[in-house]
Amino acid sequence: MANDAKKNSDQPSRGLHELYAEDPIKADELVWNRETDKGSRRGFLKRGGLLAMATAIGASIPFSKNMPAGLIPAAFAQSDAPFTIPGKEGLMILNDRPLNAETPPHLLDDEITPAKHMFVRNNGLVPDSKSLDPASWTLEIAGESCENPTTFTIAELKSRFKHYSYQLTVECGGNGRSEYVPAASGNQWTTGAVASPKFTGVRLKDVLEACGIKKDAVYIGYYGADLHPSGDASKEAISRGVPMSKALEDETLIAWAMNDEDIPLLNGHPLRLVCGGWPASTSGKWLKKIVIRNQVHDGNKMAPPSYSVPKYPVAPGTQVPNEDMEIIGSMPVKSLITFPKTGITHQLGEPLPVRGHAWAGDLEVSDFYVSIDFGITWQKAELRSPANRLAWQHWQSELTFPEKGYYEIWARAVDSEGKAQPMVVPGWNPKGYLNNACHRIAVQIV
């Protein structure tokens, strides 16, 4: 017995997320001794498994029969350990070279995302702030499909072209990557790589048209001042782009201001491109050059598998040939619960207000629903129209609970084409992009 005890003590401890990432059904068995109905894949066949989970949560689970198999309770699914970086508050760091940090959902409660709560996503190194002088900054417009290549100062952009302000939703293509099983490579974003601030600048189409767009133009590409992680100035950190149809939309901006102030250093000061509704990687920061192309742009991070997904469904873990991948365009319908914060305790009999945001890439959100019984029934929520095209939309509801215990609030948006968020993680892809599964939070009713 002593030898057995020593053997067990020598085993490395393993975290809940690690176990569920490896095999969620096996993790149910190991952690809770849980078995589910083989047909519905919901509920608890063993009372002991239900008791184990309820004990860990600290409350009964009134709708336990509806709980899907292989699902980490939302009470344990998120961490809010803070990380402080200049100009930001409460962000959680995922990587420090290059710097990437996300925002906990409860800090995204503002209708317009404040600068301090906007996520940070970098493929390269942030430029030295001493080199980012707006007075001397220039933007070059060029490319084989540009009739009159021109270089503008920021002052010239401001004086020559009409100014526009739009609230625009910007989301990392890998937001939600941490939920994929098996794990996909890249920063393990949970839900916080999204924001919807107000940007001010000039329309990209006005600038491109002033420089002349040849008839063979099909794409634009950008170049920024960020450095490759190696520090090699001859290498691009990232150089992506969008088709001309997206580039020429009214809302696609060359922006110098965010929320009526200079764009923060970490979000692209003094000049950036903003292509709302598409992966944030198309919205180049520290913008130095835009090229009009007669082909799909071929800068760094344009070729598969970067920002690309399979053209057809694949089994988890499949090696997908690059020729079978396609570039991500408009982002899928998605939403967040921003109030209350996950893990709260609430009094039985008192209505609980809940709210958040929803967005749908190039589309609008048409309907919104919330559930407290693991997605068996859904209550329609009040949904507001966007401030402008490509801004997220605000939703709110009020919930009551039938008895004391542990609950999860699930949120589900439906876009203007009738596509709804899946209740669980959608089809796996090698790089872990486009996870738009329902957001859920934990609530204990006492």
N, C-alpha and C positions, 0 to 999 in steps of 0.2 A: 504493500500500500504506500509506503514511504517513497519507494522508487517511482511508483505511478504518479504520486503527487509532485515529485521533483520533475518528472517528464512533462507534466501538464504545465508547471510553472515556467519551464523553459520555452514553451511555445510562445511566439510573438503574439501580442494582442492585435486584434483586427477590428477596424472601425466598421460602423454600421454601413456607411456609404460604400466602403470597399467590398463588403459582402454582397450588397444589393447590386453593385455594378458587375460583379462576377456572375452571379446567377440569382435573380430576384426570388424565384420560387424556392430554391434551396435556402436562401437567406431567411425566408418566412419560416421554414422548418427549423433552421439552426437557432434563430434569435427568439422566436415565439413558440416553437413547436406547433406551427400552424399548418393545417391542411384545408384546402378549399374544395368546393363542389367542382368536380371535373367538367361538368357541362357548362355552368355559368361562370366558373372561375371567380366566384365571389363568396364572401362569408367565411365562417369558421366551422369545420366539421368537429373539431375537438374543443370542448369548453375550456380546456387548460390553455390552449393557445390564445383564446379571447381574454381569459383572465390575465395571462402574462402581459399582453399588450396593454390592457386596461390598467394594470398595476403600474407599468412603466410610465404611462401617460398621466396616471393619477386620477382617472375618472372612468365611469362606464362609457360604452360606445353604443348609444341607442340604435343606430342604423348599421350595426356591425354586419348584418346579413347581406348588406349591399357592398361592403368594402371589397374592391378588386384585389386579386391575388398579386403578390410581388410589388406592392406599393408601400414605400416608406411612409409612415404617418407624417403628415405635414408638420406635426409638433417637433419632429426630429429632422426635417428635410432641409432646413435653412439655418445658416449661421449669420449672426449680425456683428461679428467681431470687427471693430472699426479700424481703419487705416487712414492716417492723415497725410495729405499731400498739399502743396501750396495752392491756395485758392479753392480747395475742396473741403467738404465736411461730411464725415461719416461713410466715405467710400471704402470698399473692401478691395485690397490689392490682389491681383491674380498673378502678376509678373512685374518685375522691376527693370528688366532690360530685354526688350523695350517695355516701357511703363504701360500697364493696363489695369484698370480698376473699375469696378461696377458699383451701382447704387442699390442699397436695400429697398425693396418695394415701398415701405412706409415713408421713405424720404422722397418719393416721387409723387406725393399727394397734391402738389401744386398744379393748377390748371396749365400754367406755363412754366416749364422746368427752369429753375434758377441756375445760374452758372455754377454755384457751389455744389449742386447735385447732379450735374451732367457727367455721365460716364467718360472715361478716358480710354481710347483704343489707339494703339500705335503698332505699326509694323517695323518702324525704325526708331532712331534716337531723336528726341526732341531737340530742335535747333537751339543754339546758344541765344538767350534772350537779347544779348547785345547786338546780334546780327539782324534783329527783327524791327528795324526802324521804319514806321509807316511813311515817313517823309521821303525816304530814299528807295522804298520798295517798288519793284516793277513787275508787271505781268506781260509776258510775251504771248501773242496769238500767232500761230504758225501752222505748219503741216502741209502735206502735198495737195490737200483740197482747200487750202486757204488762198484766195485770190490776192490779197494785199496784206502780207504779214506785218504786224504792228506791235510795238511795245508801249504799254501805258504805265504811267505812275498811278498811284491810288488817287491822287488829286485830280488827274485827268479823267479817270473813271467817274469820279464824283461830279465833275463839272460837265462832262460830255453826255452822260446818260441819265435817264430818269431813275429815281430811287424807288424801291419797292420794299415792303415789309410783309413777311408771311411767317406764321407759326408752322414749322415743318418738323415732322417726326423722322428722327434719325435712329436707326437700330442696327447693331452689329449683326451680320449674317449668321454668326455663331452663337447668338444669344440663346440660352437654354441648352447649350452643348453638353453640360454636365449630366443631363438626364439620359443620354443615349447609352445603351448597353448592346455590345461591348463598347467601351469608352472610345470616343473619336479623338484624334490628336488635335492639339490647339488649346488655347485658354479655356478653362472649364467654367464658362459663364453660367450663372443660374438664370436670373430673370432681369437683372439690372442694367444690361447694356442697351438701354433705350432712353430717349429723351425727346421732348417736343418744345424747344425754346422758340422765341421769335427772332428771325434773322432779318437783317437789313442790308441791302446792297443794290446791285444792278442786275437786270436779267441777262443771263448768259446769251440768250438768242439775240439781244440788241447789240451786244459786243461782237458776236460772230458775224452778224449781218453787216455791221459796219466795216468789217475786215473782208467781207466777200466770201460766200460759201459756194464752192464749185458744185456742179450738178452731180458729180460722182461721189459726193460726201456721204458716208454711211455711219460714221462713228466719231466721237471725240475722245481724247485722252488727256490726262493731266500729269504734271510733274510738280513736286513740292520740294521744300528745302530740308526736309528731314533726312537724316543720314542712315545708311544701311547699318544694321546692328554690328557689323564688323568694323565700322568706322572708315571703310574704304569709300572715298568720295567718288570713285569711278562707277560704283554700283548704286542702283536705285533701291530705295527702301520699299517703295510701292509706286506703281504708275498704272492706274486703272482708268476706266471711262464708261461711257454709256452710248447707246445708239442715238442718232440724230433726233429721232422722235422725242426721246426723253430730254436731250440737251435743249431742244427748242420749246419745251413747255414753259408757260408763263412763270411757274413757281421755281424753276431751276435758277439759282442765284449765284453770282460772285459776290460774296458777303464780307463786310468789314465790321459789322456790329452784331451783337447778340443781346437781346433784351435791352436795347437802346444804350448799350455800353460797348467798348471795344471787346472783340472776341477774346476770351481768356487764352493765355499762352498755350495751355495744354490742349485747347480745342481749336487751334489753328491761327492765332494772331500772327500777322495783321490782316491776312486775307485767306479766304477759303472758298471752295466750291460746295454748294449744298444741293443735293439731288434727293429731295424728300421721298419717302416710300420705298426706296431701293436700299440695298445693303450700304451701311455707312462707309464702306471702303470705296464707294463711287464718289463720295463727297470729300475730295482731296483737301488736306490742310496745308498751311504755309505755302499757299499756291504761287508758283513761279511761272508756269507755262501751261498753255492749253493748245493742243494740236487738233486740227480738223483732218480726219483720216478718210481715205478711200477704201479702207478695209477695217475689219474689227481690230481695235487697238491691240498692240502686241507688247505693251509694257509689262514690268514685273508684277506678278500676281494676277495677270489676265488669263494665263493658260491653265487648263485643268491640271491638278484637282483644285487649285485655289478658287474659292468662291464659285464652285461648280457642284452640281448634284447629278446623280445618274439619270439618264433619259427614261429609265424603266425601273420598276420596283426591284430591290435586291434583298437577299437574306442578310441578316446582321453578320458583320465580319467579312462580307464578300470583297474580294479585290476587283475593283471596277476599272477596266481599261480607260485611259484618258479620252480615247475617241468616242466612248459611250457616255461622256459627261457633257452637260450643257451649262452655260453661264447663268447664274441667278439674276433675275430681273426684279420685278415687283415682289415685295415681301408678302407673306401670307397673313391672313386675319389672326389677330392676337389680342390679348388683354392682360391687365394687371388689377389686383386688389391692392389699393394703396391705403385703405382704412377699413377696419382696424389693423394693427400690426399683428402678425401671427403670434400665437401663444397667449393671447389675452384671456382673462377670466371675466365672465359676464353673469349678471344675476338673472336667474330664471324668472320669467314673467315680464321682464323689461325688453321692449323692442330694441334690436341692435341695428343701428344705421351702418350700412356698408357702401363703399364707393370705390371708384377707380377710373381707369382709362381703357379705351379700346381703339384699335387702328387696323388698317387692312391694305397696306401698301398703296398702290395707285387707286384703290377703290375706297368706298365708304363702308362703315359698319351700319347695318340696317336694323338689327335686333340684338338684344342682350339678355342673358339669363343667369340666374344664380341657383345653386343647389346646396342643401344641407344634408342630403342622404346619399352621398357618394354618386350622384349623377342619375339616380332612378327617377326623380321628379325635378322639374325646373320651374322656377318662378321668374316671370318676366320683370326686368328692371327698367327704370326710366333711363332713356338714352338721349343725349343732346346732340344736335348737329355740330359739325366741326367749325372752328373759327374761320377756316378757309380750307380749300382743298389741300390734302396731305397733312393736315393737323390731326392729332389724335382727338377722340371724342370722350366726353365724360359721361359716366353712368352712375346711378345710385339706386339703392333699394333699402328696404327695412325688413329685418328678419325676426321671427319669433321661433322659439324652440319648445318642443313638446314636453321635455323632461330634462333633468340634470344629466350631465355626462360630457363626453368628448365628442366634438363635432368637427367636421371640415367644411369650410365654405368653398365651393368651387364656382368659378366664373367662366362663362362661355359666350363668345361673340359670334355673330353671323354676318358675313359681308353682303354687299349689294348684289352679288351673283348667287346668293344662297348657300355659300360654303361656310360651314361651321368649324370652330376649333374642335379637334379630336379630344376626347377625354383622357387619353393616354398618349405617350410619346408617339409621333407619327413615324412613317417609314424611315428606317435606318439609312444613313449615307456615310461614306468614308470619312468626311471632314466634319460631320456633326452640325450641319447647317439646318436652318428653317424649322427648328422645334417650336411648334405653336400649340403644344398641349395646354389644356386648361390650367390656369393658375389656381392654387388652393392654399388656404391658410387654416391654422388650427385655432379652435375656440373651446374653452371649457365653460360649461354652464353649471353654476353652483346655486 
